[in-house]
Amino acid sequence: MSATIALGGENWPQFRGSGGVAAIDGATFPLQWSADENVKWKTELPGPGSSSPIFWDDKLFVTCYTGYGIDEKNVGEAAKLGRTLLCLDRKSGKVLWKKGVPLANPEDDYRGYLTEHGYASATPVTDGKHVYTFFGKSGVHAFTMDGEKIWSKQVGDSSSNRRWGSGASPVLVGDLLIVNAADEARAIIAFDKTTGEEEWRYDAKHLELAYNTPTVHTSKSGRSELVIAATNEIFALDPKTGKRLWWAESEISGNITPSVISQGEILFATGGYPRKGSFAIEGGGSGDVTDQILWKSKTSSSVPSSVYKDGLLFLVNTGASAIVMDSVKGETVTKRSVEAVKKRKKFSIYASTLRVGDKLLVVSRRDGAFIFEAGKEMKLLGVNTLGDDSDFNATPALAKDAIYLRSNKAVYCISNGL
């Protein structure tokens, strides 16, 4: 195994990086690390969370929650739940500032699947001028890069029939901050990113159990489309107006957490329970385009999103199966169990698969970070652990010379530039 992995890029501003593509090329950082090797810094967090770290220039942002639901044996009082946005110096890990966000509306009780991800699951997003957080029933909050709160808005206080809490992350499109508030309001809501004023709202009952972060897709005509997978449907909105552009019926039922993958003109969707699966469709349509679905497959993933390279889709799903799919035909090229991952009572992997050059990075919840070859066999190249016994639920953030891992206890900077 070579000593480094190919990377590149200067900012990682949202869930799954710039454009949400979860792939980057260009620089180097180590393939091997441990608690005693290639850890540039480690910063303890005041509480757990499943949100990913993001960064802009030398500032790294991460969210967590405190006061309630920290330990299943000592749940605490729901009214004491709080959320925190932290800003870290990306070079040293020093906490530059932290801002608390108080509880605005009661969240779902800490039980069932909510115990698996908690109350800080939405990844922040930044444009380099402001950073935006989404805390479910406690709303959306905008801060300057120096921690001054600019505005706060509520999105709703409803719950899904499963009461699993919030999962989708906000995205920025032009001057708009767009939030999938499916759990809280059965709606996609767009806010003016400067003032917080609501610009449009798309309401749909079938958004219930649609936990995926919206995907911004550019059609072959150059039109921008905001794409969301929901129960038995995938659809696209005009991100400027919220008008529905096209839709297609699918056979995938609720609990759709993975983001839709945009590659060229084609979109790939996966997820669902109990009717799960995946399919591909060309964007850029108009009206009902169900008959334009390119392929369907029963291969699926409940939580992790996949990543594309050279006509192949890659992921390791929640059950720790390494999967390679032919993106043109929809055929499963490889599917095998990753034996190094110990099967958990519920899910073994939450983090999305990242492509880093010709390698893949997958972080398991309790068994370390896995490096795979981005080829048809998806060969396992190595496993790295940090001696942290808490859950690693978050998808990492990648820089040209570092990887940022987040657990329920700490943020780690992995780098050979020590």
C-alpha positions in Angstrom: 0.0 0.0 0.0 1.4 3.4 -0.9 2.2 5.9 1.8 -0.2 8.7 0.7 -3.6 9.2 -0.9 -4.5 11.7 -3.6 -6.6 14.8 -2.6 -7.1 18.4 -3.4 -9.2 21.5 -3.0 -9.2 24.4 -0.5 -12.6 24.4 1.1 -15.1 21.8 2.2 -18.2 24.0 2.7 -21.1 21.6 3.1 -22.1 17.9 3.6 -20.0 15.8 1.2 -17.9 18.8 0.1 -18.1 21.3 -2.7 -21.2 20.5 -4.8 -21.9 17.6 -2.6 -19.9 15.3 -4.9 -17.8 13.7 -2.1 -14.8 13.4 -4.4 -11.6 15.4 -4.8 -8.1 15.0 -6.4 -4.7 16.6 -6.2 -2.6 16.6 -3.0 -1.5 14.1 -0.3 -2.1 12.9 3.2 -1.3 9.6 5.0 -3.0 6.3 4.3 -2.0 5.0 7.7 -2.9 6.6 11.1 -3.5 5.7 14.7 -3.8 7.4 18.1 0.0 7.8 18.0 0.7 8.3 14.3 -0.2 11.1 11.9 -2.7 12.8 14.3 -1.8 16.5 14.0 -4.3 17.5 16.6 -7.3 16.3 18.6 -10.0 18.6 20.0 -12.5 17.3 22.6 -16.1 18.2 22.0 -18.6 19.3 24.6 -21.2 16.8 23.4 -21.9 14.2 20.7 -23.4 14.7 17.2 -23.6 13.0 13.7 -23.0 16.2 11.7 -19.9 16.4 9.5 -17.2 19.0 10.0 -16.9 21.6 7.3 -14.2 24.3 6.7 -13.5 27.5 4.9 -9.9 28.6 4.7 -8.5 28.1 8.3 -11.8 27.9 10.1 -13.4 24.5 10.7 -17.0 24.3 12.0 -18.8 21.4 13.7 -22.0 21.1 15.8 -22.9 19.0 18.8 -25.7 18.7 21.4 -25.7 18.7 25.2 -28.0 18.3 28.2 -30.2 15.4 27.0 -29.9 12.1 25.2 -26.1 11.7 25.9 -26.4 8.3 27.5 -29.2 5.8 27.2 -28.7 4.8 30.8 -29.0 8.4 32.0 -31.1 10.2 29.4 -31.7 13.3 31.4 -34.4 16.0 31.0 -35.7 16.8 27.5 -36.1 20.5 28.4 -32.4 20.8 29.0 -31.4 19.9 25.4 -29.1 22.4 23.8 -27.0 22.7 20.6 -23.6 24.2 20.0 -21.8 25.5 16.9 -18.0 25.4 17.4 -15.4 27.2 15.2 -11.9 25.6 15.4 -8.6 26.8 14.0 -7.9 24.3 11.3 -4.2 24.4 11.8 -4.1 23.8 15.5 -7.5 22.6 16.6 -7.9 25.4 19.0 -11.5 26.4 19.7 -11.8 30.0 18.4 -15.4 30.4 19.5 -18.6 28.5 20.3 -22.2 29.6 20.2 -25.1 27.9 21.9 -28.6 27.5 20.4 -31.3 27.0 23.0 -34.2 24.7 22.6 -37.1 26.4 20.8 -39.6 23.4 20.5 -39.5 20.0 22.2 -37.7 17.4 20.1 -38.7 13.7 19.7 -37.9 11.6 22.8 -34.5 10.0 23.0 -35.5 6.4 22.1 -35.5 4.0 19.1 -33.4 5.1 16.1 -33.0 8.6 17.5 -30.5 7.1 20.0 -28.4 6.1 17.0 -27.7 9.6 15.7 -29.0 12.1 18.3 -29.9 15.8 18.0 -27.1 17.4 15.9 -27.2 15.5 12.7 -27.5 18.2 10.1 -24.1 19.4 8.7 -23.6 23.2 8.6 -23.0 25.0 5.3 -20.9 28.1 4.6 -20.2 30.6 1.8 -17.1 32.0 3.5 -19.1 35.0 4.8 -21.6 33.2 7.0 -22.1 29.8 8.4 -25.6 28.3 8.7 -26.9 25.6 11.0 -30.1 23.6 11.1 -31.3 22.1 14.4 -34.6 20.6 13.5 -37.5 21.9 15.6 -35.2 24.6 17.0 -34.8 26.1 13.5 -32.2 27.6 11.2 -29.5 29.9 12.4 -27.0 32.2 10.6 -23.7 33.4 12.1 -20.8 35.4 10.8 -17.5 33.7 10.5 -16.6 35.4 13.8 -19.6 33.9 15.7 -22.1 36.8 15.6 -25.6 35.6 15.2 -27.3 37.3 12.2 -30.7 35.7 12.1 -32.8 32.7 13.3 -35.9 31.2 11.8 -38.2 28.3 12.8 -39.3 25.7 10.2 -41.9 23.8 12.1 -42.4 21.5 15.1 -44.0 18.4 13.6 -42.6 14.9 13.7 -42.7 11.9 11.3 -44.8 8.9 12.2 -41.5 7.1 13.2 -40.3 10.0 15.4 -36.7 9.6 14.2 -35.7 13.3 14.4 -33.9 15.4 11.7 -31.3 14.2 9.3 -31.0 16.4 6.2 -28.4 19.1 5.9 -29.0 22.6 4.4 -27.6 23.7 1.1 -26.8 27.1 -0.5 -27.9 27.9 -4.0 -27.1 31.4 -5.1 -28.6 33.8 -2.5 -30.8 31.2 -1.0 -30.4 28.8 1.9 -32.5 25.7 1.3 -33.6 23.4 4.0 -35.3 20.0 3.7 -37.7 20.3 6.7 -39.5 17.1 5.8 -39.7 16.0 9.4 -40.7 19.3 10.9 -43.1 20.6 8.2 -43.3 18.2 5.3 -41.8 21.0 3.3 -38.7 22.2 1.4 -38.1 25.8 2.5 -35.9 28.5 0.9 -34.6 31.5 2.9 -32.8 34.6 1.8 -29.4 33.8 3.1 -28.7 37.4 4.2 -32.0 38.3 5.9 -33.6 35.0 6.8 -36.8 36.0 5.0 -38.7 33.0 3.6 -38.6 33.2 -0.2 -40.6 30.0 -1.1 -41.9 26.8 0.3 -42.8 23.5 -1.4 -45.3 21.5 0.7 -45.8 17.7 0.0 -47.2 15.1 2.4 -45.0 12.4 0.8 -41.9 14.2 2.1 -42.4 12.3 5.3 -39.4 10.1 6.0 -37.3 11.9 3.2 -34.1 12.5 5.1 -31.8 13.2 2.2 -29.9 16.4 1.7 -31.1 18.1 -1.5 -28.8 17.7 -4.5 -28.1 20.6 -6.9 -28.0 19.2 -10.5 -27.2 21.0 -13.7 -29.1 19.7 -16.7 -27.5 19.5 -20.2 -29.4 22.8 -21.0 -27.6 24.4 -18.1 -30.7 24.6 -15.9 -30.2 24.2 -12.2 -32.4 21.7 -10.5 -32.9 20.9 -6.8 -33.4 17.2 -6.6 -35.0 15.3 -3.7 -35.9 11.6 -3.3 -39.1 11.0 -1.4 -41.5 8.1 -0.7 -42.3 6.5 -4.1 -41.0 9.5 -6.0 -38.0 11.5 -7.1 -38.6 15.1 -8.2 -36.8 18.4 -9.1 -37.6 21.9 -8.1 -36.5 25.2 -9.6 -34.2 26.4 -6.8 -35.0 30.0 -7.4 -38.8 29.7 -7.2 -39.6 26.3 -5.6 -41.7 25.3 -8.7 -41.8 21.6 -9.4 -40.0 21.0 -12.8 -40.3 17.2 -13.2 -41.1 14.1 -11.2 -40.9 10.3 -11.6 -42.6 7.5 -9.6 -40.3 5.0 -7.9 -40.7 1.8 -6.1 -38.7 3.0 -3.1 -40.7 3.6 0.1 -39.9 5.8 3.0 -36.7 6.3 5.0 -34.7 7.8 2.1 -31.5 9.1 3.7 -28.8 8.9 1.0 -28.3 11.9 -1.2 -29.2 11.6 -4.9 -25.9 11.4 -6.8 -25.5 13.8 -9.8 -23.0 12.8 -12.5 -23.2 14.5 -15.9 -26.8 14.3 -17.1 -27.7 11.4 -14.9 -29.1 11.1 -11.4 -28.8 8.0 -9.1 -31.1 7.5 -6.2 -31.0 4.8 -3.5 -32.6 4.1 -0.2 -35.9 3.0 1.2 -37.5 0.7 3.8 -39.2 -1.8 3.6 -39.3 -1.4 -0.3 -35.7 -0.5 -0.9 -33.6 -0.3 -4.1 -31.9 2.1 -6.5 -32.5 3.6 -9.9 -31.1 6.1 -12.5 -32.8 8.8 -14.4 -31.7 11.7 -16.7 -32.3 15.1 -15.3 -33.6 18.1 -17.2 -37.1 16.8 -18.0 -40.5 18.3 -17.7 -43.6 17.0 -15.9 -44.0 13.3 -15.4 -40.9 11.5 -16.6 -41.5 8.1 -15.0 -41.1 6.4 -18.3 -37.6 7.8 -18.6 -36.1 5.9 -15.7 -33.0 4.2 -17.2 -32.7 1.3 -14.8 -33.8 -0.1 -11.5 -32.0 -2.4 -9.0 -32.7 -4.0 -5.7 -29.2 -3.1 -4.5 -29.6 -0.3 -1.9 -28.2 1.6 1.1 -30.2 2.8 4.1 -28.0 5.7 5.2 -24.6 6.1 3.5 -24.5 7.9 0.1 -22.5 6.5 -2.8 -19.8 8.1 -4.9 -19.0 7.9 -8.7 -15.9 7.2 -10.6 -15.3 6.0 -14.2 -18.8 4.6 -14.8 -19.0 2.9 -11.4 -20.9 3.7 -8.2 -19.2 2.8 -4.9 -20.4 2.5 -1.4 -20.2 0.5 1.8 -23.8 0.3 3.1 -25.1 0.2 6.7 -24.8 -3.5 6.8 -21.1 -3.3 5.9 -21.4 -4.6 2.4 -18.9 -3.2 -0.1 -20.9 -2.5 -3.3 -19.8 -1.6 -6.8 -22.5 -0.9 -9.4 -22.3 -0.3 -13.2 -23.8 3.2 -13.5 -24.9 2.6 -17.1 -26.6 -0.8 -16.8 -27.5 -0.8 -13.1 -25.8 -4.2 -12.6 -24.1 -5.0 -9.3 -20.5 -5.7 -10.2 -19.3 -6.4 -6.6 -21.1 -7.0 -3.3 -19.3 -8.6 -0.4 -19.2 -8.2 3.3 -16.4 -6.2 4.9 -15.3 -8.8 7.4 -13.3 -6.3 9.5 -16.5 -4.5 10.5 -18.2 -6.1 13.5 -21.9 -6.4 12.9 -23.8 -4.2 15.3 -27.3 -4.6 16.7 -28.5 -1.9 14.3 -26.3 -0.2 11.7 -22.5 -0.6 11.3 -21.8 2.4 9.0 -23.5 5.8 8.7 -20.8 7.8 7.0 -20.9 8.3 3.2 -18.2 6.9 0.9 -15.7 9.4 -0.3 -13.5 9.2 -3.4 -10.0 10.5 -2.9 -8.1 10.2 -6.2 -8.1 6.5 -7.1 -8.9 5.4 -3.5 -12.1 5.3 -1.4 -12.4 6.3 2.2 -15.2 4.8 4.4 -15.5 5.5 8.1 -17.3 2.8 10.2 -19.1 3.7 13.4 -16.9 1.6 15.8 -14.3 -0.3 13.7 -12.1 2.3 12.2 -11.6 4.0 8.8 -11.3 1.8 5.7 -9.3 2.5 2.6 -10.4 0.8 -0.6 -9.3 0.7 -4.2 -11.7 2.5 -6.5 -11.9 -0.3 -9.0 -14.4 -3.1 -9.9 -13.1 -5.4 -7.1 -13.1 -2.6 -4.5 -10.1 -4.1 -2.9 -9.6 -3.4 0.8 -6.2 -1.7 1.3 -6.1 -0.9 5.0 -7.9 0.0 8.2 -7.0 2.8 10.7 -8.2 3.2 14.2 -7.8 6.0 16.8 -8.6 4.3 20.1 -11.8 6.3 20.4 -14.6 4.0 21.7 -17.5 6.4 20.8 -19.4 6.4 17.5 -18.0 7.9 14.3 -21.3 8.7 12.5 -20.1 11.6 10.4 -18.7 11.7 6.9 -15.2 13.2 7.0 -14.1 16.5 5.6 -11.1 16.5 3.2 -8.4 19.1 2.7 -5.3 19.1 0.3 -3.1 18.0 3.2 -5.4 16.6 5.9 -8.5 14.6 6.7 -10.9 15.7 9.5 -12.6 12.9 11.4 -15.4 13.5 13.9 -16.6 11.1 16.6 -19.1 11.7 19.4 -16.1 12.7 21.6 -13.7 14.7 19.4 -12.5 16.1 16.1 -9.2 14.7 14.7 -6.9 16.2 12.1 -5.0 13.5 10.3 -2.0 14.8 8.4 1.6 14.0 7.6 2.5 17.7 7.7 3.3 17.6 11.4 
